[in-house]
Amino acid sequence: FSPSHTLLMYTDGLVERRDEDFDRGVERLARAAEAANHLPLERMLDEVLAAMLPGVPEDDVVLLALRMS
């Protein structure tokens, strides 16, 4: 784990959709996180949540992050 890495911990409500395979949701999360990883951490989380949850979530959602500095 190096300063350029960000560890994300999340609940299934972030990636699970009734009409989508779980693995596909995890792939979407990975792409969203990679695209926003250059941003300051708080802004990165905002961008990831916006990409993953365009509407009102159907389930509880928690997204935690750790980035070494």
N, CA, C and O atoms as a GROMACS GRO file, in nm:
protein
  276
    1PHE      N    1   0.085  -0.117   0.000
    1PHE     CA    2   0.000   0.000   0.000
    1PHE      C    3   0.089   0.122   0.000
    1PHE      O    4   0.169   0.142   0.092
    2SER      N    5   0.076   0.205  -0.103
    2SER     CA    6   0.161   0.324  -0.114
    2SER      C    7   0.073   0.449  -0.118
    2SER      O    8  -0.048   0.439  -0.132
    3PRO      N    9   0.134   0.568  -0.105
    3PRO     CA   10   0.056   0.692  -0.105
    3PRO      C   11  -0.030   0.713  -0.230
    3PRO      O   12  -0.128   0.788  -0.224
    4SER      N   13   0.001   0.651  -0.339
    4SER     CA   14  -0.079   0.669  -0.460
    4SER      C   15  -0.202   0.578  -0.464
    4SER      O   16  -0.285   0.590  -0.554
    5HIS      N   17  -0.214   0.488  -0.366
    5HIS     CA   18  -0.327   0.396  -0.362
    5HIS      C   19  -0.436   0.446  -0.267
    5HIS      O   20  -0.409   0.519  -0.171
    6THR      N   21  -0.557   0.408  -0.297
    6THR     CA   22  -0.671   0.438  -0.212
    6THR      C   23  -0.746   0.308  -0.185
    6THR      O   24  -0.782   0.236  -0.278
    7LEU      N   25  -0.769   0.279  -0.059
    7LEU     CA   26  -0.844   0.161  -0.020
    7LEU      C   27  -0.989   0.202   0.001
    7LEU      O   28  -1.018   0.292   0.080
    8LEU      N   29  -1.080   0.138  -0.070
    8LEU     CA   30  -1.222   0.165  -0.055
    8LEU      C   31  -1.289   0.047   0.014
    8LEU      O   32  -1.265  -0.069  -0.020
    9MET      N   33  -1.374   0.078   0.109
    9MET     CA   34  -1.456  -0.022   0.178
    9MET      C   35  -1.600   0.024   0.160
    9MET      O   36  -1.631   0.142   0.178
   10TYR      N   37  -1.689  -0.068   0.124
   10TYR     CA   38  -1.824  -0.028   0.089
   10TYR      C   39  -1.923  -0.138   0.123
   10TYR      O   40  -1.887  -0.255   0.136
   11THR      N   41  -2.046  -0.098   0.136
   11THR     CA   42  -2.153  -0.196   0.157
   11THR      C   43  -2.209  -0.238   0.021
   11THR      O   44  -2.189  -0.171  -0.080
   12ASP      N   45  -2.279  -0.349   0.023
   12ASP     CA   46  -2.332  -0.403  -0.103
   12ASP      C   47  -2.433  -0.310  -0.170
   12ASP      O   48  -2.456  -0.321  -0.290
   13GLY      N   49  -2.493  -0.219  -0.095
   13GLY     CA   50  -2.588  -0.126  -0.154
   13GLY      C   51  -2.527  -0.035  -0.258
   13GLY      O   52  -2.597   0.021  -0.342
   14LEU      N   53  -2.396  -0.020  -0.254
   14LEU     CA   54  -2.328   0.064  -0.353
   14LEU      C   55  -2.317  -0.005  -0.488
   14LEU      O   56  -2.322   0.061  -0.592
   15VAL      N   57  -2.301  -0.137  -0.488
   15VAL     CA   58  -2.273  -0.208  -0.614
   15VAL      C   59  -2.384  -0.302  -0.660
   15VAL      O   60  -2.385  -0.342  -0.776
   16GLU      N   61  -2.476  -0.337  -0.573
   16GLU     CA   62  -2.582  -0.430  -0.612
   16GLU      C   63  -2.701  -0.358  -0.674
   16GLU      O   64  -2.746  -0.255  -0.624
   17ARG      N   65  -2.750  -0.414  -0.783
   17ARG     CA   66  -2.871  -0.366  -0.849
   17ARG      C   67  -2.955  -0.488  -0.884
   17ARG      O   68  -2.900  -0.594  -0.914
   18ARG      N   69  -3.083  -0.475  -0.880
   18ARG     CA   70  -3.171  -0.589  -0.911
   18ARG      C   71  -3.156  -0.634  -1.055
   18ARG      O   72  -3.172  -0.752  -1.086
   19ASP      N   73  -3.125  -0.541  -1.144
   19ASP     CA   74  -3.116  -0.574  -1.286
   19ASP      C   75  -2.973  -0.588  -1.336
   19ASP      O   76  -2.948  -0.585  -1.456
   20GLU      N   77  -2.877  -0.605  -1.243
   20GLU     CA   78  -2.736  -0.610  -1.282
   20GLU      C   79  -2.662  -0.713  -1.199
   20GLU      O   80  -2.687  -0.727  -1.079
   21ASP      N   81  -2.572  -0.784  -1.262
   21ASP     CA   82  -2.488  -0.881  -1.194
   21ASP      C   83  -2.398  -0.810  -1.092
   21ASP      O   84  -2.350  -0.700  -1.119
   22PHE      N   85  -2.376  -0.871  -0.976
   22PHE     CA   86  -2.293  -0.813  -0.871
   22PHE      C   87  -2.153  -0.777  -0.923
   22PHE      O   88  -2.102  -0.669  -0.894
   23ASP      N   89  -2.092  -0.868  -0.998
   23ASP     CA   90  -1.957  -0.842  -1.050
   23ASP      C   91  -1.954  -0.721  -1.141
   23ASP      O   92  -1.855  -0.647  -1.143
   24ARG      N   93  -2.058  -0.700  -1.215
   24ARG     CA   94  -2.066  -0.583  -1.302
   24ARG      C   95  -2.069  -0.454  -1.218
   24ARG      O   96  -2.007  -0.354  -1.256
   25GLY      N   97  -2.140  -0.456  -1.108
   25GLY     CA   98  -2.141  -0.341  -1.018
   25GLY      C   99  -2.005  -0.313  -0.959
   25GLY      O  100  -1.965  -0.197  -0.946
   26VAL      N  101  -1.933  -0.417  -0.923
   26VAL     CA  102  -1.797  -0.400  -0.870
   26VAL      C  103  -1.705  -0.344  -0.978
   26VAL      O  104  -1.620  -0.259  -0.949
   27GLU      N  105  -1.721  -0.388  -1.101
   27GLU     CA  106  -1.643  -0.334  -1.212
   27GLU      C  107  -1.673  -0.185  -1.233
   27GLU      O  108  -1.581  -0.106  -1.257
   28ARG      N  109  -1.800  -0.147  -1.224
   28ARG     CA  110  -1.837  -0.005  -1.237
   28ARG      C  111  -1.771   0.077  -1.127
   28ARG      O  112  -1.724   0.188  -1.151
   29LEU      N  113  -1.769   0.023  -1.005
   29LEU     CA  114  -1.706   0.092  -0.894
   29LEU      C  115  -1.556   0.108  -0.919
   29LEU      O  116  -1.501   0.215  -0.895
   30ALA      N  117  -1.491   0.004  -0.965
   30ALA     CA  118  -1.347   0.011  -0.992
   30ALA      C  119  -1.316   0.118  -1.097
   30ALA      O  120  -1.221   0.194  -1.082
   31ARG      N  121  -1.396   0.123  -1.203
   31ARG     CA  122  -1.374   0.225  -1.306
   31ARG      C  123  -1.397   0.366  -1.252
   31ARG      O  124  -1.319   0.457  -1.281
   32ALA      N  125  -1.502   0.384  -1.174
   32ALA     CA  126  -1.531   0.516  -1.117
   32ALA      C  127  -1.421   0.559  -1.022
   32ALA      O  128  -1.381   0.676  -1.022
   33ALA      N  129  -1.372   0.467  -0.941
   33ALA     CA  130  -1.265   0.500  -0.846
   33ALA      C  131  -1.135   0.531  -0.918
   33ALA      O  132  -1.064   0.624  -0.880
   34GLU      N  133  -1.104   0.455  -1.019
   34GLU     CA  134  -0.981   0.480  -1.095
   34GLU      C  135  -0.986   0.617  -1.164
   34GLU      O  136  -0.886   0.688  -1.166
   35ALA      N  137  -1.100   0.651  -1.218
   35ALA     CA  138  -1.114   0.779  -1.288
   35ALA      C  139  -1.102   0.898  -1.194
   35ALA      O  140  -1.059   1.006  -1.235
   36ALA      N  141  -1.138   0.879  -1.067
   36ALA     CA  142  -1.137   0.990  -0.972
   36ALA      C  143  -1.021   0.986  -0.873
   36ALA      O  144  -1.011   1.073  -0.787
   37ASN      N  145  -0.934   0.886  -0.884
   37ASN     CA  146  -0.828   0.866  -0.785
   37ASN      C  147  -0.729   0.982  -0.778
   37ASN      O  148  -0.662   0.998  -0.676
   38HIS      N  149  -0.719   1.063  -0.881
   38HIS     CA  150  -0.624   1.176  -0.882
   38HIS      C  151  -0.675   1.294  -0.799
   38HIS      O  152  -0.599   1.387  -0.770
   39LEU      N  153  -0.802   1.292  -0.761
   39LEU     CA  154  -0.863   1.401  -0.686
   39LEU      C  155  -0.833   1.392  -0.537
   39LEU      O  156  -0.798   1.284  -0.489
   40PRO      N  157  -0.847   1.502  -0.464
   40PRO     CA  158  -0.840   1.493  -0.318
   40PRO      C  159  -0.945   1.393  -0.269
   40PRO      O  160  -1.049   1.376  -0.333
   41LEU      N  161  -0.919   1.328  -0.159
   41LEU     CA  162  -1.001   1.215  -0.115
   41LEU      C  163  -1.150   1.248  -0.102
   41LEU      O  164  -1.233   1.173  -0.152
   42GLU      N  165  -1.183   1.357  -0.038
   42GLU     CA  166  -1.325   1.390  -0.021
   42GLU      C  167  -1.395   1.411  -0.155
   42GLU      O  168  -1.508   1.367  -0.175
   43ARG      N  169  -1.326   1.476  -0.246
   43ARG     CA  170  -1.385   1.499  -0.379
   43ARG      C  171  -1.393   1.368  -0.458
   43ARG      O  172  -1.489   1.346  -0.532
   44MET      N  173  -1.293   1.282  -0.440
   44MET     CA  174  -1.297   1.152  -0.506
   44MET      C  175  -1.422   1.075  -0.463
   44MET      O  176  -1.491   1.017  -0.546
   45LEU      N  177  -1.450   1.074  -0.333
   45LEU     CA  178  -1.567   1.002  -0.284
   45LEU      C  179  -1.695   1.061  -0.339
   45LEU      O  180  -1.788   0.988  -0.374
   46ASP      N  181  -1.702   1.193  -0.346
   46ASP     CA  182  -1.820   1.257  -0.406
   46ASP      C  183  -1.840   1.213  -0.550
   46ASP      O  184  -1.952   1.185  -0.592
   47GLU      N  185  -1.731   1.208  -0.626
   47GLU     CA  186  -1.739   1.168  -0.767
   47GLU      C  187  -1.781   1.022  -0.782
   47GLU      O  188  -1.863   0.989  -0.867
   48VAL      N  189  -1.724   0.937  -0.699
   48VAL     CA  190  -1.758   0.795  -0.706
   48VAL      C  191  -1.905   0.774  -0.670
   48VAL      O  192  -1.976   0.700  -0.739
   49LEU      N  193  -1.950   0.838  -0.564
   49LEU     CA  194  -2.091   0.824  -0.526
   49LEU      C  195  -2.184   0.876  -0.636
   49LEU      O  196  -2.287   0.815  -0.664
   50ALA      N  197  -2.149   0.987  -0.697
   50ALA     CA  198  -2.231   1.042  -0.805
   50ALA      C  199  -2.236   0.946  -0.924
   50ALA      O  200  -2.341   0.930  -0.986
   51ALA      N  201  -2.124   0.882  -0.955
   51ALA     CA  202  -2.120   0.788  -1.067
   51ALA      C  203  -2.198   0.660  -1.037
   51ALA      O  204  -2.262   0.603  -1.125
   52MET      N  205  -2.192   0.617  -0.913
   52MET     CA  206  -2.254   0.490  -0.876
   52MET      C  207  -2.402   0.504  -0.842
   52MET      O  208  -2.479   0.409  -0.858
   53LEU      N  209  -2.443   0.621  -0.795
   53LEU     CA  210  -2.580   0.641  -0.747
   53LEU      C  211  -2.643   0.762  -0.814
   53LEU      O  212  -2.657   0.867  -0.752
   54PRO      N  213  -2.681   0.750  -0.940
   54PRO     CA  214  -2.739   0.866  -1.008
   54PRO      C  215  -2.874   0.907  -0.952
   54PRO      O  216  -2.917   1.021  -0.972
   55GLY      N  217  -2.941   0.818  -0.883
   55GLY     CA  218  -3.072   0.848  -0.824
   55GLY      C  219  -3.071   0.817  -0.676
   55GLY      O  220  -2.966   0.814  -0.613
   56VAL      N  221  -3.187   0.794  -0.622
   56VAL     CA  222  -3.200   0.758  -0.481
   56VAL      C  223  -3.168   0.609  -0.466
   56VAL      O  224  -3.227   0.526  -0.534
   57PRO      N  225  -3.074   0.576  -0.376
   57PRO     CA  226  -3.038   0.434  -0.359
   57PRO      C  227  -3.155   0.351  -0.307
   57PRO      O  228  -3.238   0.401  -0.230
   58GLU      N  229  -3.162   0.226  -0.348
   58GLU     CA  230  -3.266   0.134  -0.302
   58GLU      C  231  -3.226   0.069  -0.170
   58GLU      O  232  -3.310   0.007  -0.105
   59ASP      N  233  -3.100   0.081  -0.131
   59ASP     CA  234  -3.047   0.014  -0.013
   59ASP      C  235  -2.956   0.112   0.061
   59ASP      O  236  -2.919   0.216   0.007
   60ASP      N  237  -2.922   0.077   0.184
   60ASP     CA  238  -2.826   0.159   0.258
   60ASP      C  239  -2.691   0.154   0.188
   60ASP      O  240  -2.652   0.050   0.134
   61VAL      N  241  -2.621   0.267   0.188
   61VAL     CA  242  -2.491   0.276   0.123
   61VAL      C  243  -2.390   0.338   0.218
   61VAL      O  244  -2.415   0.442   0.279
   62VAL      N  245  -2.275   0.271   0.230
   62VAL     CA  246  -2.162   0.325   0.306
   62VAL      C  247  -2.039   0.312   0.217
   62VAL      O  248  -2.016   0.207   0.157
   63LEU      N  249  -1.962   0.419   0.211
   63LEU     CA  250  -1.836   0.419   0.136
   63LEU      C  251  -1.730   0.484   0.224
   63LEU      O  252  -1.740   0.602   0.258
   64LEU      N  253  -1.631   0.406   0.262
   64LEU     CA  254  -1.520   0.454   0.344
   64LEU      C  255  -1.393   0.445   0.261
   64LEU      O  256  -1.380   0.359   0.174
   65ALA      N  257  -1.299   0.535   0.288
   65ALA     CA  258  -1.174   0.534   0.212
   65ALA      C  259  -1.057   0.562   0.303
   65ALA      O  260  -1.067   0.633   0.403
   66LEU      N  261  -0.944   0.504   0.265
   66LEU     CA  262  -0.818   0.526   0.334
   66LEU      C  263  -0.712   0.555   0.229
   66LEU      O  264  -0.694   0.479   0.134
   67ARG      N  265  -0.642   0.664   0.248
   67ARG     CA  266  -0.532   0.699   0.157
   67ARG      C  267  -0.415   0.744   0.244
   67ARG      O  268  -0.429   0.833   0.328
   68MET      N  269  -0.301   0.682   0.223
   68MET     CA  270  -0.181   0.719   0.298
   68MET      C  271  -0.126   0.850   0.242
   68MET      O  272  -0.134   0.876   0.122
   69SER      N  273  -0.071   0.931   0.329
   69SER     CA  274  -0.010   1.056   0.282
   69SER      C  275   0.131   1.068   0.333
   69SER      O  276   0.198   1.167   0.304
   0.00000   0.00000   0.00000
